[in-house]
Amino acid sequence: MLSRVETAKDTVQVLTESAATHVGRIATIITGAVREVAREMGEWATDAFEMRDAANEANRNNAE
């Protein structure tokens, strides 16, 4: 038969392992979300640069 102390230790151990697993999964979700947001922002900035370059080119062509 297990003592109260050993049962409490086992419960704390299982809860700690569970918490570590869930925190790891949450961190993975957050990391993926940050990566996707950074990618979208980068693509948006690229679009803005391309539009600026196209506008500059159009202005140069109109000036000629």
PDB file with SEQRES, HELIX, SHEET and CRYST1 records, atoms N, CA, C and O in Angstrom:
SEQRES   1 A   64  MET LEU SER ARG VAL GLU THR ALA LYS ASP THR VAL GLN          
SEQRES   2 A   64  VAL LEU THR GLU SER ALA ALA THR HIS VAL GLY ARG ILE          
SEQRES   3 A   64  ALA THR ILE ILE THR GLY ALA VAL ARG GLU VAL ALA ARG          
SEQRES   4 A   64  GLU MET GLY GLU TRP ALA THR ASP ALA PHE GLU MET ARG          
SEQRES   5 A   64  ASP ALA ALA ASN GLU ALA ASN ARG ASN ASN ALA GLU              
HELIX    1 AA1 ARG A    4  ALA A   63  1                                  60    
CRYST1    1.000    1.000    1.000  90.00  90.00  90.00 P 1           1          
ATOM      1  N   MET A   1       0.831  -1.172   0.000  1.00  0.00           N  
ATOM      2  CA  MET A   1       0.000   0.000   0.000  1.00  0.00           C  
ATOM      3  C   MET A   1       0.891   1.256   0.000  1.00  0.00           C  
ATOM      4  O   MET A   1       1.895   1.321   0.710  1.00  0.00           O  
ATOM      5  N   LEU A   2       0.497   2.255  -0.817  1.00  0.00           N  
ATOM      6  CA  LEU A   2       1.272   3.482  -0.923  1.00  0.00           C  
ATOM      7  C   LEU A   2       0.925   4.444   0.215  1.00  0.00           C  
ATOM      8  O   LEU A   2      -0.228   4.544   0.635  1.00  0.00           O  
ATOM      9  N   SER A   3       1.929   5.133   0.693  1.00  0.00           N  
ATOM     10  CA  SER A   3       1.689   6.126   1.738  1.00  0.00           C  
ATOM     11  C   SER A   3       1.092   7.390   1.129  1.00  0.00           C  
ATOM     12  O   SER A   3       1.140   7.587  -0.085  1.00  0.00           O  
ATOM     13  N   ARG A   4       0.539   8.229   1.966  1.00  0.00           N  
ATOM     14  CA  ARG A   4      -0.030   9.493   1.497  1.00  0.00           C  
ATOM     15  C   ARG A   4       1.036  10.350   0.829  1.00  0.00           C  
ATOM     16  O   ARG A   4       0.764  10.995  -0.184  1.00  0.00           O  
ATOM     17  N   VAL A   5       2.231  10.364   1.375  1.00  0.00           N  
ATOM     18  CA  VAL A   5       3.321  11.162   0.822  1.00  0.00           C  
ATOM     19  C   VAL A   5       3.674  10.676  -0.578  1.00  0.00           C  
ATOM     20  O   VAL A   5       3.863  11.484  -1.488  1.00  0.00           O  
ATOM     21  N   GLU A   6       3.762   9.372  -0.754  1.00  0.00           N  
ATOM     22  CA  GLU A   6       4.111   8.825  -2.069  1.00  0.00           C  
ATOM     23  C   GLU A   6       2.993   9.090  -3.077  1.00  0.00           C  
ATOM     24  O   GLU A   6       3.264   9.404  -4.236  1.00  0.00           O  
ATOM     25  N   THR A   7       1.757   8.968  -2.647  1.00  0.00           N  
ATOM     26  CA  THR A   7       0.625   9.262  -3.530  1.00  0.00           C  
ATOM     27  C   THR A   7       0.632  10.733  -3.925  1.00  0.00           C  
ATOM     28  O   THR A   7       0.399  11.058  -5.090  1.00  0.00           O  
ATOM     29  N   ALA A   8       0.892  11.616  -2.986  1.00  0.00           N  
ATOM     30  CA  ALA A   8       0.962  13.047  -3.277  1.00  0.00           C  
ATOM     31  C   ALA A   8       2.111  13.344  -4.237  1.00  0.00           C  
ATOM     32  O   ALA A   8       1.965  14.143  -5.162  1.00  0.00           O  
ATOM     33  N   LYS A   9       3.249  12.698  -4.012  1.00  0.00           N  
ATOM     34  CA  LYS A   9       4.407  12.881  -4.912  1.00  0.00           C  
ATOM     35  C   LYS A   9       4.060  12.443  -6.320  1.00  0.00           C  
ATOM     36  O   LYS A   9       4.391  13.135  -7.283  1.00  0.00           O  
ATOM     37  N   ASP A  10       3.398  11.307  -6.455  1.00  0.00           N  
ATOM     38  CA  ASP A  10       3.004  10.805  -7.783  1.00  0.00           C  
ATOM     39  C   ASP A  10       2.032  11.760  -8.460  1.00  0.00           C  
ATOM     40  O   ASP A  10       2.132  11.997  -9.664  1.00  0.00           O  
ATOM     41  N   THR A  11       1.097  12.306  -7.702  1.00  0.00           N  
ATOM     42  CA  THR A  11       0.128  13.257  -8.262  1.00  0.00           C  
ATOM     43  C   THR A  11       0.828  14.510  -8.753  1.00  0.00           C  
ATOM     44  O   THR A  11       0.546  14.992  -9.850  1.00  0.00           O  
ATOM     45  N   VAL A  12       1.741  15.042  -7.947  1.00  0.00           N  
ATOM     46  CA  VAL A  12       2.489  16.238  -8.346  1.00  0.00           C  
ATOM     47  C   VAL A  12       3.318  15.945  -9.594  1.00  0.00           C  
ATOM     48  O   VAL A  12       3.404  16.781 -10.493  1.00  0.00           O  
ATOM     49  N   GLN A  13       3.919  14.777  -9.650  1.00  0.00           N  
ATOM     50  CA  GLN A  13       4.733  14.413 -10.812  1.00  0.00           C  
ATOM     51  C   GLN A  13       3.884  14.365 -12.073  1.00  0.00           C  
ATOM     52  O   GLN A  13       4.281  14.907 -13.105  1.00  0.00           O  
ATOM     53  N   VAL A  14       2.724  13.726 -12.006  1.00  0.00           N  
ATOM     54  CA  VAL A  14       1.853  13.610 -13.182  1.00  0.00           C  
ATOM     55  C   VAL A  14       1.352  14.994 -13.606  1.00  0.00           C  
ATOM     56  O   VAL A  14       1.317  15.302 -14.798  1.00  0.00           O  
ATOM     57  N   LEU A  15       0.970  15.816 -12.649  1.00  0.00           N  
ATOM     58  CA  LEU A  15       0.515  17.168 -12.980  1.00  0.00           C  
ATOM     59  C   LEU A  15       1.632  17.994 -13.616  1.00  0.00           C  
ATOM     60  O   LEU A  15       1.387  18.751 -14.556  1.00  0.00           O  
ATOM     61  N   THR A  16       2.850  17.852 -13.110  1.00  0.00           N  
ATOM     62  CA  THR A  16       3.983  18.582 -13.664  1.00  0.00           C  
ATOM     63  C   THR A  16       4.270  18.136 -15.095  1.00  0.00           C  
ATOM     64  O   THR A  16       4.513  18.967 -15.970  1.00  0.00           O  
ATOM     65  N   GLU A  17       4.243  16.830 -15.331  1.00  0.00           N  
ATOM     66  CA  GLU A  17       4.461  16.315 -16.686  1.00  0.00           C  
ATOM     67  C   GLU A  17       3.369  16.799 -17.633  1.00  0.00           C  
ATOM     68  O   GLU A  17       3.654  17.182 -18.768  1.00  0.00           O  
ATOM     69  N   SER A  18       2.135  16.784 -17.175  1.00  0.00           N  
ATOM     70  CA  SER A  18       1.021  17.258 -17.991  1.00  0.00           C  
ATOM     71  C   SER A  18       1.180  18.737 -18.320  1.00  0.00           C  
ATOM     72  O   SER A  18       0.983  19.151 -19.463  1.00  0.00           O  
ATOM     73  N   ALA A  19       1.536  19.531 -17.314  1.00  0.00           N  
ATOM     74  CA  ALA A  19       1.730  20.959 -17.538  1.00  0.00           C  
ATOM     75  C   ALA A  19       2.836  21.202 -18.554  1.00  0.00           C  
ATOM     76  O   ALA A  19       2.693  22.043 -19.441  1.00  0.00           O  
ATOM     77  N   ALA A  20       3.935  20.474 -18.430  1.00  0.00           N  
ATOM     78  CA  ALA A  20       5.052  20.646 -19.366  1.00  0.00           C  
ATOM     79  C   ALA A  20       4.617  20.314 -20.792  1.00  0.00           C  
ATOM     80  O   ALA A  20       4.983  21.013 -21.737  1.00  0.00           O  
ATOM     81  N   THR A  21       3.842  19.254 -20.941  1.00  0.00           N  
ATOM     82  CA  THR A  21       3.357  18.867 -22.267  1.00  0.00           C  
ATOM     83  C   THR A  21       2.474  19.957 -22.863  1.00  0.00           C  
ATOM     84  O   THR A  21       2.633  20.330 -24.025  1.00  0.00           O  
ATOM     85  N   HIS A  22       1.543  20.463 -22.060  1.00  0.00           N  
ATOM     86  CA  HIS A  22       0.623  21.487 -22.572  1.00  0.00           C  
ATOM     87  C   HIS A  22       1.330  22.803 -22.855  1.00  0.00           C  
ATOM     88  O   HIS A  22       1.028  23.463 -23.850  1.00  0.00           O  
ATOM     89  N   VAL A  23       2.257  23.191 -22.007  1.00  0.00           N  
ATOM     90  CA  VAL A  23       3.018  24.420 -22.248  1.00  0.00           C  
ATOM     91  C   VAL A  23       3.828  24.277 -23.534  1.00  0.00           C  
ATOM     92  O   VAL A  23       3.922  25.224 -24.315  1.00  0.00           O  
ATOM     93  N   GLY A  24       4.406  23.113 -23.757  1.00  0.00           N  
ATOM     94  CA  GLY A  24       5.150  22.874 -24.995  1.00  0.00           C  
ATOM     95  C   GLY A  24       4.273  22.989 -26.224  1.00  0.00           C  
ATOM     96  O   GLY A  24       4.673  23.579 -27.228  1.00  0.00           O  
ATOM     97  N   ARG A  25       3.077  22.428 -26.146  1.00  0.00           N  
ATOM     98  CA  ARG A  25       2.145  22.517 -27.283  1.00  0.00           C  
ATOM     99  C   ARG A  25       1.713  23.955 -27.532  1.00  0.00           C  
ATOM    100  O   ARG A  25       1.637  24.400 -28.677  1.00  0.00           O  
ATOM    101  N   ILE A  26       1.431  24.676 -26.459  1.00  0.00           N  
ATOM    102  CA  ILE A  26       1.036  26.080 -26.596  1.00  0.00           C  
ATOM    103  C   ILE A  26       2.178  26.889 -27.201  1.00  0.00           C  
ATOM    104  O   ILE A  26       1.945  27.731 -28.069  1.00  0.00           O  
ATOM    105  N   ALA A  27       3.399  26.648 -26.759  1.00  0.00           N  
ATOM    106  CA  ALA A  27       4.559  27.357 -27.314  1.00  0.00           C  
ATOM    107  C   ALA A  27       4.703  27.079 -28.803  1.00  0.00           C  
ATOM    108  O   ALA A  27       5.042  27.975 -29.575  1.00  0.00           O  
ATOM    109  N   THR A  28       4.449  25.843 -29.204  1.00  0.00           N  
ATOM    110  CA  THR A  28       4.519  25.493 -30.628  1.00  0.00           C  
ATOM    111  C   THR A  28       3.462  26.257 -31.418  1.00  0.00           C  
ATOM    112  O   THR A  28       3.742  26.755 -32.508  1.00  0.00           O  
ATOM    113  N   ILE A  29       2.264  26.350 -30.880  1.00  0.00           N  
ATOM    114  CA  ILE A  29       1.189  27.092 -31.548  1.00  0.00           C  
ATOM    115  C   ILE A  29       1.571  28.561 -31.686  1.00  0.00           C  
ATOM    116  O   ILE A  29       1.409  29.152 -32.754  1.00  0.00           O  
ATOM    117  N   ILE A  30       2.076  29.147 -30.610  1.00  0.00           N  
ATOM    118  CA  ILE A  30       2.458  30.563 -30.636  1.00  0.00           C  
ATOM    119  C   ILE A  30       3.605  30.797 -31.609  1.00  0.00           C  
ATOM    120  O   ILE A  30       3.598  31.778 -32.354  1.00  0.00           O  
ATOM    121  N   THR A  31       4.586  29.905 -31.607  1.00  0.00           N  
ATOM    122  CA  THR A  31       5.714  30.044 -32.528  1.00  0.00           C  
ATOM    123  C   THR A  31       5.237  30.017 -33.979  1.00  0.00           C  
ATOM    124  O   THR A  31       5.680  30.822 -34.798  1.00  0.00           O  
ATOM    125  N   GLY A  32       4.344  29.101 -34.287  1.00  0.00           N  
ATOM    126  CA  GLY A  32       3.804  29.024 -35.649  1.00  0.00           C  
ATOM    127  C   GLY A  32       3.033  30.278 -36.024  1.00  0.00           C  
ATOM    128  O   GLY A  32       3.137  30.765 -37.150  1.00  0.00           O  
ATOM    129  N   ALA A  33       2.261  30.801 -35.079  1.00  0.00           N  
ATOM    130  CA  ALA A  33       1.488  32.012 -35.355  1.00  0.00           C  
ATOM    131  C   ALA A  33       2.407  33.206 -35.595  1.00  0.00           C  
ATOM    132  O   ALA A  33       2.173  33.991 -36.514  1.00  0.00           O  
ATOM    133  N   VAL A  34       3.434  33.346 -34.789  1.00  0.00           N  
ATOM    134  CA  VAL A  34       4.389  34.455 -34.965  1.00  0.00           C  
ATOM    135  C   VAL A  34       5.076  34.337 -36.320  1.00  0.00           C  
ATOM    136  O   VAL A  34       5.261  35.335 -37.017  1.00  0.00           O  
ATOM    137  N   ARG A  35       5.454  33.117 -36.691  1.00  0.00           N  
ATOM    138  CA  ARG A  35       6.102  32.893 -37.987  1.00  0.00           C  
ATOM    139  C   ARG A  35       5.176  33.308 -39.132  1.00  0.00           C  
ATOM    140  O   ARG A  35       5.612  33.969 -40.075  1.00  0.00           O  
ATOM    141  N   GLU A  36       3.904  32.921 -39.052  1.00  0.00           N  
ATOM    142  CA  GLU A  36       2.950  33.252 -40.108  1.00  0.00           C  
ATOM    143  C   GLU A  36       2.707  34.763 -40.187  1.00  0.00           C  
ATOM    144  O   GLU A  36       2.625  35.321 -41.281  1.00  0.00           O  
ATOM    145  N   VAL A  37       2.591  35.421 -39.034  1.00  0.00           N  
ATOM    146  CA  VAL A  37       2.396  36.874 -39.024  1.00  0.00           C  
ATOM    147  C   VAL A  37       3.609  37.565 -39.639  1.00  0.00           C  
ATOM    148  O   VAL A  37       3.450  38.496 -40.429  1.00  0.00           O  
ATOM    149  N   ALA A  38       4.809  37.127 -39.291  1.00  0.00           N  
ATOM    150  CA  ALA A  38       6.017  37.726 -39.857  1.00  0.00           C  
ATOM    151  C   ALA A  38       6.062  37.529 -41.373  1.00  0.00           C  
ATOM    152  O   ALA A  38       6.445  38.439 -42.109  1.00  0.00           O  
ATOM    153  N   ARG A  39       5.675  36.353 -41.832  1.00  0.00           N  
ATOM    154  CA  ARG A  39       5.661  36.079 -43.277  1.00  0.00           C  
ATOM    155  C   ARG A  39       4.676  37.005 -43.988  1.00  0.00           C  
ATOM    156  O   ARG A  39       5.004  37.581 -45.025  1.00  0.00           O  
ATOM    157  N   GLU A  40       3.470  37.149 -43.435  1.00  0.00           N  
ATOM    158  CA  GLU A  40       2.465  38.014 -44.049  1.00  0.00           C  
ATOM    159  C   GLU A  40       2.909  39.462 -44.076  1.00  0.00           C  
ATOM    160  O   GLU A  40       2.709  40.155 -45.073  1.00  0.00           O  
ATOM    161  N   MET A  41       3.508  39.925 -42.996  1.00  0.00           N  
ATOM    162  CA  MET A  41       3.989  41.306 -42.963  1.00  0.00           C  
ATOM    163  C   MET A  41       5.098  41.524 -43.987  1.00  0.00           C  
ATOM    164  O   MET A  41       5.155  42.569 -44.634  1.00  0.00           O  
ATOM    165  N   GLY A  42       5.972  40.541 -44.130  1.00  0.00           N  
ATOM    166  CA  GLY A  42       7.041  40.640 -45.120  1.00  0.00           C  
ATOM    167  C   GLY A  42       6.499  40.692 -46.536  1.00  0.00           C  
ATOM    168  O   GLY A  42       6.975  41.468 -47.364  1.00  0.00           O  
ATOM    169  N   GLU A  43       5.497  39.861 -46.813  1.00  0.00           N  
ATOM    170  CA  GLU A  43       4.891  39.869 -48.152  1.00  0.00           C  
ATOM    171  C   GLU A  43       4.163  41.175 -48.418  1.00  0.00           C  
ATOM    172  O   GLU A  43       4.182  41.689 -49.536  1.00  0.00           O  
ATOM    173  N   TRP A  44       3.512  41.715 -47.374  1.00  0.00           N  
ATOM    174  CA  TRP A  44       2.820  42.994 -47.520  1.00  0.00           C  
ATOM    175  C   TRP A  44       3.824  44.100 -47.817  1.00  0.00           C  
ATOM    176  O   TRP A  44       3.576  44.942 -48.680  1.00  0.00           O  
ATOM    177  N   ALA A  45       4.952  44.111 -47.113  1.00  0.00           N  
ATOM    178  CA  ALA A  45       5.983  45.112 -47.363  1.00  0.00           C  
ATOM    179  C   ALA A  45       6.545  44.969 -48.767  1.00  0.00           C  
ATOM    180  O   ALA A  45       6.796  45.967 -49.442  1.00  0.00           O  
ATOM    181  N   THR A  46       6.743  43.726 -49.212  1.00  0.00           N  
ATOM    182  CA  THR A  46       7.233  43.500 -50.577  1.00  0.00           C  
ATOM    183  C   THR A  46       6.253  44.073 -51.597  1.00  0.00           C  
ATOM    184  O   THR A  46       6.664  44.711 -52.566  1.00  0.00           O  
ATOM    185  N   ASP A  47       4.957  43.846 -51.378  1.00  0.00           N  
ATOM    186  CA  ASP A  47       3.945  44.414 -52.279  1.00  0.00           C  
ATOM    187  C   ASP A  47       4.036  45.933 -52.317  1.00  0.00           C  
ATOM    188  O   ASP A  47       3.950  46.537 -53.386  1.00  0.00           O  
ATOM    189  N   ALA A  48       4.210  46.553 -51.147  1.00  0.00           N  
ATOM    190  CA  ALA A  48       4.306  48.011 -51.082  1.00  0.00           C  
ATOM    191  C   ALA A  48       5.525  48.509 -51.846  1.00  0.00           C  
ATOM    192  O   ALA A  48       5.433  49.496 -52.576  1.00  0.00           O  
ATOM    193  N   PHE A  49       6.667  47.841 -51.691  1.00  0.00           N  
ATOM    194  CA  PHE A  49       7.880  48.241 -52.423  1.00  0.00           C  
ATOM    195  C   PHE A  49       7.685  48.093 -53.924  1.00  0.00           C  
ATOM    196  O   PHE A  49       8.109  48.952 -54.698  1.00  0.00           O  
ATOM    197  N   GLU A  50       7.047  47.009 -54.333  1.00  0.00           N  
ATOM    198  CA  GLU A  50       6.806  46.794 -55.765  1.00  0.00           C  
ATOM    199  C   GLU A  50       5.869  47.857 -56.332  1.00  0.00           C  
ATOM    200  O   GLU A  50       6.071  48.326 -57.453  1.00  0.00           O  
ATOM    201  N   MET A  51       4.843  48.242 -55.567  1.00  0.00           N  
ATOM    202  CA  MET A  51       3.937  49.299 -56.034  1.00  0.00           C  
ATOM    203  C   MET A  51       4.658  50.631 -56.126  1.00  0.00           C  
ATOM    204  O   MET A  51       4.445  51.393 -57.069  1.00  0.00           O  
ATOM    205  N   ARG A  52       5.523  50.918 -55.137  1.00  0.00           N  
ATOM    206  CA  ARG A  52       6.296  52.162 -55.170  1.00  0.00           C  
ATOM    207  C   ARG A  52       7.201  52.196 -56.391  1.00  0.00           C  
ATOM    208  O   ARG A  52       7.283  53.213 -57.081  1.00  0.00           O  
ATOM    209  N   ASP A  53       7.883  51.081 -56.660  1.00  0.00           N  
ATOM    210  CA  ASP A  53       8.777  51.012 -57.813  1.00  0.00           C  
ATOM    211  C   ASP A  53       8.009  51.169 -59.120  1.00  0.00           C  
ATOM    212  O   ASP A  53       8.480  51.835 -60.042  1.00  0.00           O  
ATOM    213  N   ALA A  54       6.825  50.557 -59.203  1.00  0.00           N  
ATOM    214  CA  ALA A  54       6.009  50.673 -60.415  1.00  0.00           C  
ATOM    215  C   ALA A  54       5.539  52.113 -60.604  1.00  0.00           C  
ATOM    216  O   ALA A  54       5.521  52.614 -61.728  1.00  0.00           O  
ATOM    217  N   ALA A  55       5.160  52.782 -59.519  1.00  0.00           N  
ATOM    218  CA  ALA A  55       4.729  54.173 -59.618  1.00  0.00           C  
ATOM    219  C   ALA A  55       5.893  55.059 -60.054  1.00  0.00           C  
ATOM    220  O   ALA A  55       5.718  55.945 -60.890  1.00  0.00           O  
ATOM    221  N   ASN A  56       7.080  54.825 -59.492  1.00  0.00           N  
ATOM    222  CA  ASN A  56       8.253  55.599 -59.898  1.00  0.00           C  
ATOM    223  C   ASN A  56       8.568  55.390 -61.373  1.00  0.00           C  
ATOM    224  O   ASN A  56       8.898  56.338 -62.086  1.00  0.00           O  
ATOM    225  N   GLU A  57       8.466  54.151 -61.822  1.00  0.00           N  
ATOM    226  CA  GLU A  57       8.731  53.845 -63.236  1.00  0.00           C  
ATOM    227  C   GLU A  57       7.709  54.536 -64.137  1.00  0.00           C  
ATOM    228  O   GLU A  57       8.055  55.081 -65.185  1.00  0.00           O  
ATOM    229  N   ALA A  58       6.444  54.504 -63.710  1.00  0.00           N  
ATOM    230  CA  ALA A  58       5.404  55.175 -64.503  1.00  0.00           C  
ATOM    231  C   ALA A  58       5.666  56.684 -64.558  1.00  0.00           C  
ATOM    232  O   ALA A  58       5.490  57.303 -65.608  1.00  0.00           O  
ATOM    233  N   ASN A  59       6.076  57.267 -63.460  1.00  0.00           N  
ATOM    234  CA  ASN A  59       6.386  58.704 -63.461  1.00  0.00           C  
ATOM    235  C   ASN A  59       7.567  59.017 -64.362  1.00  0.00           C  
ATOM    236  O   ASN A  59       7.557  60.040 -65.047  1.00  0.00           O  
ATOM    237  N   ARG A  60       8.589  58.161 -64.381  1.00  0.00           N  
ATOM    238  CA  ARG A  60       9.738  58.362 -65.273  1.00  0.00           C  
ATOM    239  C   ARG A  60       9.306  58.273 -66.729  1.00  0.00           C  
ATOM    240  O   ARG A  60       9.743  59.067 -67.562  1.00  0.00           O  
ATOM    241  N   ASN A  61       8.447  57.306 -67.034  1.00  0.00           N  
ATOM    242  CA  ASN A  61       7.983  57.144 -68.417  1.00  0.00           C  
ATOM    243  C   ASN A  61       7.121  58.323 -68.868  1.00  0.00           C  
ATOM    244  O   ASN A  61       7.169  58.706 -70.037  1.00  0.00           O  
ATOM    245  N   ASN A  62       6.344  58.897 -67.972  1.00  0.00           N  
ATOM    246  CA  ASN A  62       5.503  60.044 -68.307  1.00  0.00           C  
ATOM    247  C   ASN A  62       6.341  61.309 -68.494  1.00  0.00           C  
ATOM    248  O   ASN A  62       5.965  62.212 -69.241  1.00  0.00           O  
ATOM    249  N   ALA A  63       7.471  61.357 -67.809  1.00  0.00           N  
ATOM    250  CA  ALA A  63       8.324  62.546 -67.892  1.00  0.00           C  
ATOM    251  C   ALA A  63       9.105  62.572 -69.201  1.00  0.00           C  
ATOM    252  O   ALA A  63       9.602  63.622 -69.606  1.00  0.00           O  
ATOM    253  N   GLU A  64       9.214  61.453 -69.847  1.00  0.00           N  
ATOM    254  CA  GLU A  64      10.024  61.386 -71.086  1.00  0.00           C  
ATOM    255  C   GLU A  64       9.288  61.874 -72.275  1.00  0.00           C  
ATOM    256  O   GLU A  64       9.833  61.879 -73.379  1.00  0.00           O  
TER     257      GLU A  64                                                      
END                                                                             
